[in-house]
Amino acid sequence: MATKPRILWADDEIDLLKPHVLFLEGKGYEMVTVSSGRDAIEQVKQQEFDLVFLDENMPGISGLDALASIKQDKPNLPVIMITKNEEEHIMEEAIGSKIADYLIKPVNPNQILLSVKKNLDEKRLVTQRTTQSYQKEFMQIGMAVSEKMAFPEWKEVYKKLVFWEIELNESGEDGMKEVFETQKADANRNFCRYVSDNYLGMLKTTGDEGPVMSHNLFRRAINPLLDGDLPVFMILVDNLRFDQWRAISETLQNQFRVDQEDLYLSILPTTTQYCRNAIFSGLLPSEIEKRFPGKWSNDEDEGGKNMFEKDFLEDMLKRLRRDIKFSYHKITNLDAGKALVNNVPNMFQNKLNVLVYNFVDNFSHARTDIHVVRELAEDETAYRNVMATWFKHSALWEALQRIAEKPCRVVITTDHGSIRVKDPIKIVGDKNVNTNLRYKQGKSLTYNPKEVMEVKKPMDAFLPTLHMSSSFVFARENDFFAYPNNYNYYVNHYRNTFQHGGISLEEMCCPLITLSPKS
């Protein structure tokens, strides 16, 4: 038999409140009453309560003094302050002491009950409501996923999936979370089919036809903002998933207004080398290689693969006939982050400021290789929480707060996302095959064509051709490549790690957010 929730009510006129006490007892709550702040403090020390009603104006120890003492002993015990006093400073002091609610006398039974339910039954009621709401939308999402959709419809489906993933996680409804995971897997399966069928055709669209993709992202999303009078800040957070954007957006909402929350489609492979170079050049990889033969590095080349982004950006601005003053900053460590914060005031002299922040991608790779980091971000929920915590204490958030002090336009985006891989698929290749777990390129690759997306002619996907017989293969959904001669090592080491390079909603549907400072 479940224990009744126990409520302490302290009021020097407690006898006059007897009808309210009886009302709550009739609703299944165990009530304990006292008539002074001192007695309330003693009761809280002697026994456990789920909630306290505390009168603000009592003789002897006041309600506010009693509140301070109770919070010192039981900081997580919800306390509802009840008062006749409507003076603002009393409200502010009570709220500053982290009260759970603030009620003005005379109170009525339903007002009391609502406050009790909000504090004691909120989680249960939210869980119940969330489950019911998702059950209603489950069928609609399922029907949409089974249809042939274009990218605008896929964007809406993915937004809904991210919304329900976060809602169900916060509600703690594990049974419904399993149903959701099945639906998300089904959505990813159909999205991969959509990409396999349409990707090469999308690359050939010109102008503003087709979805916004990596190589036309700047021209279609950033360039129009440069027509305005305000400076533009383009902030690219490497490897930022849409659900992680939702997590950090809670911190941003006090300083910024979200003008548009959109998604764009990353090109393949979904890695920094290909996607970010495409973003800052406005070109597809084979076009970059042709236009900048000395600045494009293939997978088998030594050295960094993103060394010339500023050069690519400068060239693209010239092609767009933008004769503007701009800055480019790549942040890869704490010192560079601190320097960025100090430099923000100077950036307002530029029409365009591009900030590339590398923390998320670095953390993702560290999570794969360092066990303790892996435990910090065990699954998608933990990964989101780590990102949100990092962001609140990051130099990037400090810089954004300084950016918010003056009128401007801000775009937050990324080059690609990542997915937690689970299912290994076997592939065989020579020693020159690249090491990425989500895509492979090389000659004489051996694999099951039913398990991958093949691009036998790289030029069809605007990808560089290393050898006459080179081809690309991409892992789909949550698969990852493993070599048969080292199969157990690959499976044990890489299963449940976050990887990118292949085809999934999480990797290819990238946040494209436009903000304005509220000030």
Number of C-alpha atoms within 10 A of each C-alpha: 3 4 8 12 15 17 22 20 22 28 24 19 13 16 12 10 14 12 12 17 22 13 15 19 15 10 10 12 17 18 18 15 21 18 18 24 28 19 15 27 20 11 18 17 13 9 8 14 19 17 21 26 24 28 28 26 19 20 13 10 17 16 26 20 14 22 25 16 17 23 17 10 12 14 13 13 17 21 26 25 24 21 21 13 14 11 8 9 10 14 17 11 12 22 14 9 15 17 18 20 17 17 19 12 11 8 14 10 12 12 10 18 15 12 17 23 13 16 17 15 14 14 15 15 14 18 19 13 13 20 20 13 12 18 14 11 13 16 12 12 19 15 10 15 21 12 9 12 15 14 19 13 13 21 19 14 21 22 18 13 20 16 13 20 19 16 18 21 14 14 20 16 17 11 10 18 18 12 12 19 13 12 18 21 15 15 24 21 18 21 25 21 17 16 19 17 12 13 15 14 12 17 17 12 11 9 8 10 9 15 18 20 25 30 24 22 21 21 20 14 16 19 16 10 20 16 11 12 11 16 21 24 27 20 20 21 22 21 28 25 26 26 24 22 22 17 20 19 15 11 15 19 13 12 17 20 14 16 13 12 16 17 24 24 23 29 29 24 26 28 25 21 19 29 24 25 27 28 26 25 27 25 20 24 26 21 18 23 17 12 14 13 11 9 16 23 20 17 19 13 9 8 10 10 18 15 14 15 20 19 14 21 21 19 15 19 19 11 12 12 9 13 11 13 11 20 16 15 15 16 19 13 12 13 10 14 21 16 13 20 18 12 13 17 14 8 19 19 13 15 21 23 20 20 19 19 23 17 21 21 21 13 18 20 15 14 20 18 13 11 10 12 15 21 12 13 20 16 14 16 16 14 22 21 16 17 19 20 14 16 20 15 10 15 22 23 18 19 19 19 18 16 23 20 13 16 16 18 23 25 23 18 26 28 31 33 31 25 24 20 22 16 15 20 19 15 17 16 16 11 8 11 18 15 13 17 21 26 26 25 24 22 18 13 17 11 15 9 9 7 14 23 20 17 18 15 16 20 14 14 22 18 22 23 17 15 9 10 13 18 22 22 23 25 26 25 28 25 24 28 26 21 16 13 10 9 15 13 13 17 18 9 11 22 19 18 20 24 27 29 28 33 33 26 29 23 28 28 27 27 26 21 20 22 21 19 21 14 11
